[in-house]
Amino acid sequence: MSVETIEQRSTSRKHAPRYRVLLHNDDYNSMEYVVQVLVKTVTSLTMPQAVDIMMQAHSNGTALVITCAQEHAEFYSETLKAHGLTSTIEPDD
């Protein structure tokens, strides 16, 4: 086995599969509440980003909140659900 083969093996890494966290529109929560929950749950979101996500879900039925590792996606989705929002995750192909 050559040194090059070992080096190639150690530098080629598989990326963890990523998942999309989706927010679904509902007729129960106010727009302001949805924005507040998004900002509180996904701390990397700015207020304008949260407003855009909420409006996209309102207009299209669903909106992409964030794409991240599966464990984080599950956490975000479950936290949104715990606050009364409808959320799912799906693989990011």
mmCIF file as gemmi writes it, N, C-alpha and C atoms, coordinates in Angstrom:
data_model
loop_
_atom_site.group_PDB
_atom_site.id
_atom_site.type_symbol
_atom_site.label_atom_id
_atom_site.label_alt_id
_atom_site.label_comp_id
_atom_site.label_asym_id
_atom_site.label_entity_id
_atom_site.label_seq_id
_atom_site.pdbx_PDB_ins_code
_atom_site.Cartn_x
_atom_site.Cartn_y
_atom_site.Cartn_z
_atom_site.occupancy
_atom_site.B_iso_or_equiv
_atom_site.pdbx_formal_charge
_atom_site.auth_seq_id
_atom_site.auth_asym_id
_atom_site.pdbx_PDB_model_num
ATOM 1 N N . MET Axp A 1 ? 0.857 -1.189 0 1 0 ? 1 A 1
ATOM 2 C CA . MET Axp A 1 ? 0 0 0 1 0 ? 1 A 1
ATOM 3 C C . MET Axp A 1 ? 0.895 1.241 0 1 0 ? 1 A 1
ATOM 4 N N . SER Axp A 2 ? 0.634 2.153 -0.864 1 0 ? 2 A 1
ATOM 5 C CA . SER Axp A 2 ? 1.467 3.348 -0.961 1 0 ? 2 A 1
ATOM 6 C C . SER Axp A 2 ? 0.988 4.423 0.015 1 0 ? 2 A 1
ATOM 7 N N . VAL Axp A 3 ? 1.864 5.365 0.284 1 0 ? 3 A 1
ATOM 8 C CA . VAL Axp A 3 ? 1.526 6.484 1.172 1 0 ? 3 A 1
ATOM 9 C C . VAL Axp A 3 ? 0.385 7.3 0.58 1 0 ? 3 A 1
ATOM 10 N N . GLU Axp A 4 ? 0.374 7.436 -0.729 1 0 ? 4 A 1
ATOM 11 C CA . GLU Axp A 4 ? -0.67 8.202 -1.415 1 0 ? 4 A 1
ATOM 12 C C . GLU Axp A 4 ? -2.059 7.62 -1.14 1 0 ? 4 A 1
ATOM 13 N N . THR Axp A 5 ? -2.169 6.301 -1.166 1 0 ? 5 A 1
ATOM 14 C CA . THR Axp A 5 ? -3.467 5.651 -0.915 1 0 ? 5 A 1
ATOM 15 C C . THR Axp A 5 ? -3.965 5.959 0.492 1 0 ? 5 A 1
ATOM 16 N N . ILE Axp A 6 ? -3.081 5.875 1.471 1 0 ? 6 A 1
ATOM 17 C CA . ILE Axp A 6 ? -3.461 6.167 2.857 1 0 ? 6 A 1
ATOM 18 C C . ILE Axp A 6 ? -3.885 7.631 2.983 1 0 ? 6 A 1
ATOM 19 N N . GLU Axp A 7 ? -3.12 8.511 2.365 1 0 ? 7 A 1
ATOM 20 C CA . GLU Axp A 7 ? -3.441 9.929 2.418 1 0 ? 7 A 1
ATOM 21 C C . GLU Axp A 7 ? -4.804 10.215 1.797 1 0 ? 7 A 1
ATOM 22 N N . GLN Axp A 8 ? -5.08 9.613 0.652 1 0 ? 8 A 1
ATOM 23 C CA . GLN Axp A 8 ? -6.366 9.825 -0.007 1 0 ? 8 A 1
ATOM 24 C C . GLN Axp A 8 ? -7.506 9.345 0.878 1 0 ? 8 A 1
ATOM 25 N N . ARG Axp A 9 ? -7.317 8.216 1.506 1 0 ? 9 A 1
ATOM 26 C CA . ARG Axp A 9 ? -8.374 7.681 2.36 1 0 ? 9 A 1
ATOM 27 C C . ARG Axp A 9 ? -8.67 8.617 3.53 1 0 ? 9 A 1
ATOM 28 N N . SER Axp A 10 ? -7.625 9.159 4.132 1 0 ? 10 A 1
ATOM 29 C CA . SER Axp A 10 ? -7.831 10.001 5.317 1 0 ? 10 A 1
ATOM 30 C C . SER Axp A 10 ? -8.414 11.367 4.964 1 0 ? 10 A 1
ATOM 31 N N . THR Axp A 11 ? -8.205 11.818 3.73 1 0 ? 11 A 1
ATOM 32 C CA . THR Axp A 11 ? -8.721 13.143 3.379 1 0 ? 11 A 1
ATOM 33 C C . THR Axp A 11 ? -10.1 13.098 2.74 1 0 ? 11 A 1
ATOM 34 N N . SER Axp A 12 ? -10.515 11.919 2.257 1 0 ? 12 A 1
ATOM 35 C CA . SER Axp A 12 ? -11.854 11.869 1.659 1 0 ? 12 A 1
ATOM 36 C C . SER Axp A 12 ? -12.857 11.504 2.746 1 0 ? 12 A 1
ATOM 37 N N . ARG Axp A 13 ? -13.716 12.438 3.052 1 0 ? 13 A 1
ATOM 38 C CA . ARG Axp A 13 ? -14.714 12.242 4.101 1 0 ? 13 A 1
ATOM 39 C C . ARG Axp A 13 ? -16.103 12.224 3.503 1 0 ? 13 A 1
ATOM 40 N N . LYS Axp A 14 ? -16.948 11.421 4.104 1 0 ? 14 A 1
ATOM 41 C CA . LYS Axp A 14 ? -18.347 11.426 3.683 1 0 ? 14 A 1
ATOM 42 C C . LYS Axp A 14 ? -19.055 12.516 4.473 1 0 ? 14 A 1
ATOM 43 N N . HIS Axp A 15 ? -19.841 13.292 3.789 1 0 ? 15 A 1
ATOM 44 C CA . HIS Axp A 15 ? -20.619 14.315 4.475 1 0 ? 15 A 1
ATOM 45 C C . HIS Axp A 15 ? -21.871 13.674 5.053 1 0 ? 15 A 1
ATOM 46 N N . ALA Axp A 16 ? -22.204 14.078 6.254 1 0 ? 16 A 1
ATOM 47 C CA . ALA Axp A 16 ? -23.432 13.577 6.872 1 0 ? 16 A 1
ATOM 48 C C . ALA Axp A 16 ? -24.612 14.027 6.03 1 0 ? 16 A 1
ATOM 49 N N . PRO Axp A 17 ? -25.601 13.164 5.86 1 0 ? 17 A 1
ATOM 50 C CA . PRO Axp A 17 ? -26.763 13.586 5.069 1 0 ? 17 A 1
ATOM 51 C C . PRO Axp A 17 ? -27.445 14.785 5.715 1 0 ? 17 A 1
ATOM 52 N N . ARG Axp A 18 ? -27.915 15.675 4.882 1 0 ? 18 A 1
ATOM 53 C CA . ARG Axp A 18 ? -28.563 16.885 5.391 1 0 ? 18 A 1
ATOM 54 C C . ARG Axp A 18 ? -30.072 16.766 5.213 1 0 ? 18 A 1
ATOM 55 N N . TYR Axp A 19 ? -30.784 17.451 6.076 1 0 ? 19 A 1
ATOM 56 C CA . TYR Axp A 19 ? -32.238 17.399 6.073 1 0 ? 19 A 1
ATOM 57 C C . TYR Axp A 19 ? -32.811 18.796 6.043 1 0 ? 19 A 1
ATOM 58 N N . ARG Axp A 20 ? -33.958 18.911 5.379 1 0 ? 20 A 1
ATOM 59 C CA . ARG Axp A 20 ? -34.672 20.185 5.316 1 0 ? 20 A 1
ATOM 60 C C . ARG Axp A 20 ? -35.75 20.192 6.384 1 0 ? 20 A 1
ATOM 61 N N . VAL Axp A 21 ? -35.816 21.282 7.111 1 0 ? 21 A 1
ATOM 62 C CA . VAL Axp A 21 ? -36.894 21.49 8.083 1 0 ? 21 A 1
ATOM 63 C C . VAL Axp A 21 ? -37.937 22.336 7.383 1 0 ? 21 A 1
ATOM 64 N N . LEU Axp A 22 ? -39.157 21.813 7.304 1 0 ? 22 A 1
ATOM 65 C CA . LEU Axp A 22 ? -40.235 22.518 6.609 1 0 ? 22 A 1
ATOM 66 C C . LEU Axp A 22 ? -41.273 23.013 7.614 1 0 ? 22 A 1
ATOM 67 N N . LEU Axp A 23 ? -41.753 24.208 7.372 1 0 ? 23 A 1
ATOM 68 C CA . LEU Axp A 23 ? -42.858 24.789 8.132 1 0 ? 23 A 1
ATOM 69 C C . LEU Axp A 23 ? -44.093 24.719 7.254 1 0 ? 23 A 1
ATOM 70 N N . HIS Axp A 24 ? -45.191 24.24 7.817 1 0 ? 24 A 1
ATOM 71 C CA . HIS Axp A 24 ? -46.444 24.138 7.07 1 0 ? 24 A 1
ATOM 72 C C . HIS Axp A 24 ? -47.399 25.235 7.538 1 0 ? 24 A 1
ATOM 73 N N . ASN Axp A 25 ? -48.153 25.759 6.611 1 0 ? 25 A 1
ATOM 74 C CA . ASN Axp A 25 ? -49.137 26.784 6.947 1 0 ? 25 A 1
ATOM 75 C C . ASN Axp A 25 ? -50.219 26.186 7.839 1 0 ? 25 A 1
ATOM 76 N N . ASP Axp A 26 ? -50.746 26.997 8.732 1 0 ? 26 A 1
ATOM 77 C CA . ASP Axp A 26 ? -51.91 26.581 9.524 1 0 ? 26 A 1
ATOM 78 C C . ASP Axp A 26 ? -52.858 27.759 9.67 1 0 ? 26 A 1
ATOM 79 N N . ASP Axp A 27 ? -54.062 27.48 10.064 1 0 ? 27 A 1
ATOM 80 C CA . ASP Axp A 27 ? -55.063 28.536 10.221 1 0 ? 27 A 1
ATOM 81 C C . ASP Axp A 27 ? -55.277 28.906 11.689 1 0 ? 27 A 1
ATOM 82 N N . TYR Axp A 28 ? -54.35 28.509 12.544 1 0 ? 28 A 1
ATOM 83 C CA . TYR Axp A 28 ? -54.557 28.678 13.984 1 0 ? 28 A 1
ATOM 84 C C . TYR Axp A 28 ? -53.665 29.738 14.607 1 0 ? 28 A 1
ATOM 85 N N . ASN Axp A 29 ? -52.407 29.788 14.204 1 0 ? 29 A 1
ATOM 86 C CA . ASN Axp A 29 ? -51.453 30.7 14.839 1 0 ? 29 A 1
ATOM 87 C C . ASN Axp A 29 ? -51.352 32.017 14.08 1 0 ? 29 A 1
ATOM 88 N N . SER Axp A 30 ? -51.165 33.094 14.84 1 0 ? 30 A 1
ATOM 89 C CA . SER Axp A 30 ? -51.008 34.404 14.199 1 0 ? 30 A 1
ATOM 90 C C . SER Axp A 30 ? -49.647 34.475 13.506 1 0 ? 30 A 1
ATOM 91 N N . MET Axp A 31 ? -49.559 35.329 12.509 1 0 ? 31 A 1
ATOM 92 C CA . MET Axp A 31 ? -48.306 35.504 11.781 1 0 ? 31 A 1
ATOM 93 C C . MET Axp A 31 ? -47.198 35.963 12.716 1 0 ? 31 A 1
ATOM 94 N N . GLU Axp A 32 ? -47.523 36.857 13.634 1 0 ? 32 A 1
ATOM 95 C CA . GLU Axp A 32 ? -46.541 37.377 14.581 1 0 ? 32 A 1
ATOM 96 C C . GLU Axp A 32 ? -45.999 36.259 15.464 1 0 ? 32 A 1
ATOM 97 N N . TYR Axp A 33 ? -46.907 35.381 15.926 1 0 ? 33 A 1
ATOM 98 C CA . TYR Axp A 33 ? -46.503 34.27 16.784 1 0 ? 33 A 1
ATOM 99 C C . TYR Axp A 33 ? -45.56 33.327 16.038 1 0 ? 33 A 1
ATOM 100 N N . VAL Axp A 34 ? -45.878 33.011 14.793 1 0 ? 34 A 1
ATOM 101 C CA . VAL Axp A 34 ? -45.044 32.118 13.991 1 0 ? 34 A 1
ATOM 102 C C . VAL Axp A 34 ? -43.641 32.706 13.847 1 0 ? 34 A 1
ATOM 103 N N . VAL Axp A 35 ? -43.551 33.988 13.558 1 0 ? 35 A 1
ATOM 104 C CA . VAL Axp A 35 ? -42.253 34.659 13.412 1 0 ? 35 A 1
ATOM 105 C C . VAL Axp A 35 ? -41.479 34.593 14.729 1 0 ? 35 A 1
ATOM 106 N N . GLN Axp A 36 ? -42.145 34.863 15.847 1 0 ? 36 A 1
ATOM 107 C CA . GLN Axp A 36 ? -41.477 34.808 17.158 1 0 ? 36 A 1
ATOM 108 C C . GLN Axp A 36 ? -40.931 33.411 17.447 1 0 ? 36 A 1
ATOM 109 N N . VAL Axp A 37 ? -41.732 32.384 17.171 1 0 ? 37 A 1
ATOM 110 C CA . VAL Axp A 37 ? -41.3 31.004 17.425 1 0 ? 37 A 1
ATOM 111 C C . VAL Axp A 37 ? -40.116 30.643 16.529 1 0 ? 37 A 1
ATOM 112 N N . LEU Axp A 38 ? -40.16 31.04 15.268 1 0 ? 38 A 1
ATOM 113 C CA . LEU Axp A 38 ? -39.049 30.75 14.356 1 0 ? 38 A 1
ATOM 114 C C . LEU Axp A 38 ? -37.748 31.366 14.859 1 0 ? 38 A 1
ATOM 115 N N . VAL Axp A 39 ? -37.782 32.623 15.253 1 0 ? 39 A 1
ATOM 116 C CA . VAL Axp A 39 ? -36.576 33.322 15.708 1 0 ? 39 A 1
ATOM 117 C C . VAL Axp A 39 ? -36.051 32.704 17.012 1 0 ? 39 A 1
ATOM 118 N N . LYS Axp A 40 ? -36.971 32.318 17.89 1 0 ? 40 A 1
ATOM 119 C CA . LYS Axp A 40 ? -36.579 31.729 19.168 1 0 ? 40 A 1
ATOM 120 C C . LYS Axp A 40 ? -36.025 30.314 18.983 1 0 ? 40 A 1
ATOM 121 N N . THR Axp A 41 ? -36.578 29.561 18.042 1 0 ? 41 A 1
ATOM 122 C CA . THR Axp A 41 ? -36.186 28.166 17.834 1 0 ? 41 A 1
ATOM 123 C C . THR Axp A 41 ? -34.897 28.047 17.023 1 0 ? 41 A 1
ATOM 124 N N . VAL Axp A 42 ? -34.831 28.77 15.913 1 0 ? 42 A 1
ATOM 125 C CA . VAL Axp A 42 ? -33.655 28.72 15.033 1 0 ? 42 A 1
ATOM 126 C C . VAL Axp A 42 ? -32.923 30.045 15.218 1 0 ? 42 A 1
ATOM 127 N N . THR Axp A 43 ? -32.014 30.054 16.178 1 0 ? 43 A 1
ATOM 128 C CA . THR Axp A 43 ? -31.395 31.323 16.596 1 0 ? 43 A 1
ATOM 129 C C . THR Axp A 43 ? -30.547 31.981 15.512 1 0 ? 43 A 1
ATOM 130 N N . SER Axp A 44 ? -30.196 31.232 14.46 1 0 ? 44 A 1
ATOM 131 C CA . SER Axp A 44 ? -29.42 31.833 13.37 1 0 ? 44 A 1
ATOM 132 C C . SER Axp A 44 ? -30.295 32.667 12.435 1 0 ? 44 A 1
ATOM 133 N N . LEU Axp A 45 ? -31.623 32.554 12.567 1 0 ? 45 A 1
ATOM 134 C CA . LEU Axp A 45 ? -32.526 33.328 11.711 1 0 ? 45 A 1
ATOM 135 C C . LEU Axp A 45 ? -32.651 34.762 12.204 1 0 ? 45 A 1
ATOM 136 N N . THR Axp A 46 ? -32.661 35.686 11.248 1 0 ? 46 A 1
ATOM 137 C CA . THR Axp A 46 ? -32.95 37.077 11.584 1 0 ? 46 A 1
ATOM 138 C C . THR Axp A 46 ? -34.465 37.273 11.526 1 0 ? 46 A 1
ATOM 139 N N . MET Axp A 47 ? -34.927 38.36 12.066 1 0 ? 47 A 1
ATOM 140 C CA . MET Axp A 47 ? -36.36 38.666 12.022 1 0 ? 47 A 1
ATOM 141 C C . MET Axp A 47 ? -36.864 38.741 10.575 1 0 ? 47 A 1
ATOM 142 N N . PRO Axp A 48 ? -36.169 39.452 9.66 1 0 ? 48 A 1
ATOM 143 C CA . PRO Axp A 48 ? -36.639 39.488 8.266 1 0 ? 48 A 1
ATOM 144 C C . PRO Axp A 48 ? -36.678 38.098 7.62 1 0 ? 48 A 1
ATOM 145 N N . GLN Axp A 49 ? -35.705 37.237 7.926 1 0 ? 49 A 1
ATOM 146 C CA . GLN Axp A 49 ? -35.719 35.877 7.379 1 0 ? 49 A 1
ATOM 147 C C . GLN Axp A 49 ? -36.932 35.11 7.904 1 0 ? 49 A 1
ATOM 148 N N . ALA Axp A 50 ? -37.218 35.249 9.184 1 0 ? 50 A 1
ATOM 149 C CA . ALA Axp A 50 ? -38.362 34.558 9.786 1 0 ? 50 A 1
ATOM 150 C C . ALA Axp A 50 ? -39.668 35.046 9.161 1 0 ? 50 A 1
ATOM 151 N N . VAL Axp A 51 ? -39.766 36.338 8.907 1 0 ? 51 A 1
ATOM 152 C CA . VAL Axp A 51 ? -40.965 36.894 8.26 1 0 ? 51 A 1
ATOM 153 C C . VAL Axp A 51 ? -41.107 36.304 6.855 1 0 ? 51 A 1
ATOM 154 N N . ASP Axp A 52 ? -39.988 36.212 6.115 1 0 ? 52 A 1
ATOM 155 C CA . ASP Axp A 52 ? -40.032 35.629 4.765 1 0 ? 52 A 1
ATOM 156 C C . ASP Axp A 52 ? -40.492 34.175 4.8 1 0 ? 52 A 1
ATOM 157 N N . ILE Axp A 53 ? -39.978 33.407 5.756 1 0 ? 53 A 1
ATOM 158 C CA . ILE Axp A 53 ? -40.355 31.993 5.886 1 0 ? 53 A 1
ATOM 159 C C . ILE Axp A 53 ? -41.844 31.883 6.207 1 0 ? 53 A 1
ATOM 160 N N . MET Axp A 54 ? -42.306 32.686 7.148 1 0 ? 54 A 1
ATOM 161 C CA . MET Axp A 54 ? -43.719 32.664 7.528 1 0 ? 54 A 1
ATOM 162 C C . MET Axp A 54 ? -44.597 33.017 6.327 1 0 ? 54 A 1
ATOM 163 N N . MET Axp A 55 ? -44.222 34.053 5.574 1 0 ? 55 A 1
ATOM 164 C CA . MET Axp A 55 ? -45.02 34.474 4.418 1 0 ? 55 A 1
ATOM 165 C C . MET Axp A 55 ? -45.013 33.402 3.321 1 0 ? 55 A 1
ATOM 166 N N . GLN Axp A 56 ? -43.879 32.742 3.118 1 0 ? 56 A 1
ATOM 167 C CA . GLN Axp A 56 ? -43.808 31.685 2.114 1 0 ? 56 A 1
ATOM 168 C C . GLN Axp A 56 ? -44.722 30.524 2.502 1 0 ? 56 A 1
ATOM 169 N N . ALA Axp A 57 ? -44.715 30.143 3.79 1 0 ? 57 A 1
ATOM 170 C CA . ALA Axp A 57 ? -45.609 29.069 4.253 1 0 ? 57 A 1
ATOM 171 C C . ALA Axp A 57 ? -47.066 29.507 4.089 1 0 ? 57 A 1
ATOM 172 N N . HIS Axp A 58 ? -47.337 30.752 4.412 1 0 ? 58 A 1
ATOM 173 C CA . HIS Axp A 58 ? -48.699 31.281 4.301 1 0 ? 58 A 1
ATOM 174 C C . HIS Axp A 58 ? -49.18 31.27 2.85 1 0 ? 58 A 1
ATOM 175 N N . SER Axp A 59 ? -48.304 31.649 1.943 1 0 ? 59 A 1
ATOM 176 C CA . SER Axp A 59 ? -48.669 31.753 0.52 1 0 ? 59 A 1
ATOM 177 C C . SER Axp A 59 ? -48.646 30.418 -0.209 1 0 ? 59 A 1
ATOM 178 N N . ASN Axp A 60 ? -47.659 29.571 0.088 1 0 ? 60 A 1
ATOM 179 C CA . ASN Axp A 60 ? -47.432 28.345 -0.691 1 0 ? 60 A 1
ATOM 180 C C . ASN Axp A 60 ? -47.815 27.057 0.039 1 0 ? 60 A 1
ATOM 181 N N . GLY Axp A 61 ? -48.133 27.162 1.314 1 0 ? 61 A 1
ATOM 182 C CA . GLY Axp A 61 ? -48.474 25.967 2.081 1 0 ? 61 A 1
ATOM 183 C C . GLY Axp A 61 ? -47.325 25.397 2.882 1 0 ? 61 A 1
ATOM 184 N N . THR Axp A 62 ? -46.099 25.519 2.36 1 0 ? 62 A 1
ATOM 185 C CA . THR Axp A 62 ? -44.906 25.1 3.096 1 0 ? 62 A 1
ATOM 186 C C . THR Axp A 62 ? -43.769 26.06 2.81 1 0 ? 62 A 1
ATOM 187 N N . ALA Axp A 63 ? -42.778 26.043 3.71 1 0 ? 63 A 1
ATOM 188 C CA . ALA Axp A 63 ? -41.59 26.878 3.516 1 0 ? 63 A 1
ATOM 189 C C . ALA Axp A 63 ? -40.389 26.172 4.127 1 0 ? 63 A 1
ATOM 190 N N . LEU Axp A 64 ? -39.235 26.347 3.51 1 0 ? 64 A 1
ATOM 191 C CA . LEU Axp A 64 ? -37.989 25.82 4.033 1 0 ? 64 A 1
ATOM 192 C C . LEU Axp A 64 ? -37.512 26.72 5.17 1 0 ? 64 A 1
ATOM 193 N N . VAL Axp A 65 ? -37.299 26.126 6.342 1 0 ? 65 A 1
ATOM 194 C CA . VAL Axp A 65 ? -36.809 26.891 7.494 1 0 ? 65 A 1
ATOM 195 C C . VAL Axp A 65 ? -35.289 26.873 7.502 1 0 ? 65 A 1
ATOM 196 N N . ILE Axp A 66 ? -34.695 25.661 7.443 1 0 ? 66 A 1
ATOM 197 C CA . ILE Axp A 66 ? -33.246 25.509 7.497 1 0 ? 66 A 1
ATOM 198 C C . ILE Axp A 66 ? -32.888 24.133 6.966 1 0 ? 66 A 1
ATOM 199 N N . THR Axp A 67 ? -31.683 23.995 6.443 1 0 ? 67 A 1
ATOM 200 C CA . THR Axp A 67 ? -31.141 22.696 6.035 1 0 ? 67 A 1
ATOM 201 C C . THR Axp A 67 ? -29.941 22.418 6.925 1 0 ? 67 A 1
ATOM 202 N N . CYS Axp A 68 ? -29.949 21.24 7.567 1 0 ? 68 A 1
ATOM 203 C CA . CYS Axp A 68 ? -28.894 20.936 8.53 1 0 ? 68 A 1
ATOM 204 C C . CYS Axp A 68 ? -28.795 19.428 8.741 1 0 ? 68 A 1
ATOM 205 N N . ALA Axp A 69 ? -27.921 19.015 9.646 1 0 ? 69 A 1
ATOM 206 C CA . ALA Axp A 69 ? -27.766 17.6 9.979 1 0 ? 69 A 1
ATOM 207 C C . ALA Axp A 69 ? -29.074 17.058 10.554 1 0 ? 69 A 1
ATOM 208 N N . GLN Axp A 70 ? -29.289 15.76 10.401 1 0 ? 70 A 1
ATOM 209 C CA . GLN Axp A 70 ? -30.554 15.145 10.809 1 0 ? 70 A 1
ATOM 210 C C . GLN Axp A 70 ? -30.897 15.41 12.279 1 0 ? 70 A 1
ATOM 211 N N . GLU Axp A 71 ? -29.923 15.271 13.151 1 0 ? 71 A 1
ATOM 212 C CA . GLU Axp A 71 ? -30.192 15.472 14.582 1 0 ? 71 A 1
ATOM 213 C C . GLU Axp A 71 ? -30.689 16.885 14.867 1 0 ? 71 A 1
ATOM 214 N N . HIS Axp A 72 ? -30.062 17.868 14.242 1 0 ? 72 A 1
ATOM 215 C CA . HIS Axp A 72 ? -30.496 19.257 14.422 1 0 ? 72 A 1
ATOM 216 C C . HIS Axp A 72 ? -31.873 19.473 13.798 1 0 ? 72 A 1
ATOM 217 N N . ALA Axp A 73 ? -32.078 18.895 12.616 1 0 ? 73 A 1
ATOM 218 C CA . ALA Axp A 73 ? -33.371 19.045 11.936 1 0 ? 73 A 1
ATOM 219 C C . ALA Axp A 73 ? -34.497 18.485 12.797 1 0 ? 73 A 1
ATOM 220 N N . GLU Axp A 74 ? -34.273 17.322 13.378 1 0 ? 74 A 1
ATOM 221 C CA . GLU Axp A 74 ? -35.288 16.722 14.249 1 0 ? 74 A 1
ATOM 222 C C . GLU Axp A 74 ? -35.567 17.617 15.45 1 0 ? 74 A 1
ATOM 223 N N . PHE Axp A 75 ? -34.504 18.18 16.028 1 0 ? 75 A 1
ATOM 224 C CA . PHE Axp A 75 ? -34.666 19.081 17.176 1 0 ? 75 A 1
ATOM 225 C C . PHE Axp A 75 ? -35.49 20.31 16.794 1 0 ? 75 A 1
ATOM 226 N N . TYR Axp A 76 ? -35.13 20.961 15.689 1 0 ? 76 A 1
ATOM 227 C CA . TYR Axp A 76 ? -35.861 22.157 15.262 1 0 ? 76 A 1
ATOM 228 C C . TYR Axp A 76 ? -37.33 21.835 14.988 1 0 ? 76 A 1
ATOM 229 N N . SER Axp A 77 ? -37.574 20.75 14.266 1 0 ? 77 A 1
ATOM 230 C CA . SER Axp A 77 ? -38.943 20.38 13.923 1 0 ? 77 A 1
ATOM 231 C C . SER Axp A 77 ? -39.761 20.079 15.176 1 0 ? 77 A 1
ATOM 232 N N . GLU Axp A 78 ? -39.191 19.319 16.097 1 0 ? 78 A 1
ATOM 233 C CA . GLU Axp A 78 ? -39.904 18.98 17.338 1 0 ? 78 A 1
ATOM 234 C C . GLU Axp A 78 ? -40.168 20.224 18.183 1 0 ? 78 A 1
ATOM 235 N N . THR Axp A 79 ? -39.214 21.145 18.197 1 0 ? 79 A 1
ATOM 236 C CA . THR Axp A 79 ? -39.392 22.386 18.967 1 0 ? 79 A 1
ATOM 237 C C . THR Axp A 79 ? -40.499 23.244 18.361 1 0 ? 79 A 1
ATOM 238 N N . LEU Axp A 80 ? -40.539 23.329 17.031 1 0 ? 80 A 1
ATOM 239 C CA . LEU Axp A 80 ? -41.616 24.072 16.37 1 0 ? 80 A 1
ATOM 240 C C . LEU Axp A 80 ? -42.966 23.437 16.703 1 0 ? 80 A 1
ATOM 241 N N . LYS Axp A 81 ? -43.024 22.106 16.659 1 0 ? 81 A 1
ATOM 242 C CA . LYS Axp A 81 ? -44.266 21.393 16.986 1 0 ? 81 A 1
ATOM 243 C C . LYS Axp A 81 ? -44.681 21.636 18.436 1 0 ? 81 A 1
ATOM 244 N N . ALA Axp A 82 ? -43.71 21.664 19.331 1 0 ? 82 A 1
ATOM 245 C CA . ALA Axp A 82 ? -43.999 21.892 20.755 1 0 ? 82 A 1
ATOM 246 C C . ALA Axp A 82 ? -44.624 23.265 20.983 1 0 ? 82 A 1
ATOM 247 N N . HIS Axp A 83 ? -44.355 24.193 20.063 1 0 ? 83 A 1
ATOM 248 C CA . HIS Axp A 83 ? -44.949 25.535 20.143 1 0 ? 83 A 1
ATOM 249 C C . HIS Axp A 83 ? -46.231 25.645 19.313 1 0 ? 83 A 1
ATOM 250 N N . GLY Axp A 84 ? -46.752 24.518 18.868 1 0 ? 84 A 1
ATOM 251 C CA . GLY Axp A 84 ? -48.036 24.52 18.169 1 0 ? 84 A 1
ATOM 252 C C . GLY Axp A 84 ? -47.97 24.725 16.671 1 0 ? 84 A 1
ATOM 253 N N . LEU Axp A 85 ? -46.773 24.71 16.103 1 0 ? 85 A 1
ATOM 254 C CA . LEU Axp A 85 ? -46.638 24.871 14.657 1 0 ? 85 A 1
ATOM 255 C C . LEU Axp A 85 ? -46.549 23.498 14.001 1 0 ? 85 A 1
ATOM 256 N N . THR Axp A 86 ? -46.838 23.43 12.714 1 0 ? 86 A 1
ATOM 257 C CA . THR Axp A 86 ? -46.751 22.172 11.976 1 0 ? 86 A 1
ATOM 258 C C . THR Axp A 86 ? -45.449 22.168 11.203 1 0 ? 86 A 1
ATOM 259 N N . SER Axp A 87 ? -44.637 21.144 11.471 1 0 ? 87 A 1
ATOM 260 C CA . SER Axp A 87 ? -43.315 21.064 10.845 1 0 ? 87 A 1
ATOM 261 C C . SER Axp A 87 ? -42.977 19.611 10.529 1 0 ? 87 A 1
ATOM 262 N N . THR Axp A 88 ? -42.251 19.422 9.44 1 0 ? 88 A 1
ATOM 263 C CA . THR Axp A 88 ? -41.753 18.099 9.072 1 0 ? 88 A 1
ATOM 264 C C . THR Axp A 88 ? -40.314 18.249 8.622 1 0 ? 88 A 1
ATOM 265 N N . ILE Axp A 89 ? -39.61 17.111 8.519 1 0 ? 89 A 1
ATOM 266 C CA . ILE Axp A 89 ? -38.28 17.122 7.934 1 0 ? 89 A 1
ATOM 267 C C . ILE Axp A 89 ? -38.252 16.15 6.764 1 0 ? 89 A 1
ATOM 268 N N . GLU Axp A 90 ? -37.347 16.408 5.825 1 0 ? 90 A 1
ATOM 269 C CA . GLU Axp A 90 ? -37.161 15.511 4.687 1 0 ? 90 A 1
ATOM 270 C C . GLU Axp A 90 ? -35.704 15.567 4.265 1 0 ? 90 A 1
ATOM 271 N N . PRO Axp A 91 ? -35.203 14.467 3.682 1 0 ? 91 A 1
ATOM 272 C CA . PRO Axp A 91 ? -33.818 14.481 3.214 1 0 ? 91 A 1
ATOM 273 C C . PRO Axp A 91 ? -33.602 15.571 2.165 1 0 ? 91 A 1
ATOM 274 N N . ASP Axp A 92 ? -32.44 16.19 2.209 1 0 ? 92 A 1
ATOM 275 C CA . ASP Axp A 92 ? -32.068 17.201 1.208 1 0 ? 92 A 1
ATOM 276 C C . ASP Axp A 92 ? -31.287 16.49 0.123 1 0 ? 92 A 1
ATOM 277 N N . ASP Axp A 93 ? -31.947 16.195 -0.993 1 0 ? 93 A 1
ATOM 278 C CA . ASP Axp A 93 ? -31.303 15.425 -2.067 1 0 ? 93 A 1
ATOM 279 C C . ASP Axp A 93 ? -30.434 16.275 -2.952 1 0 ? 93 A 1
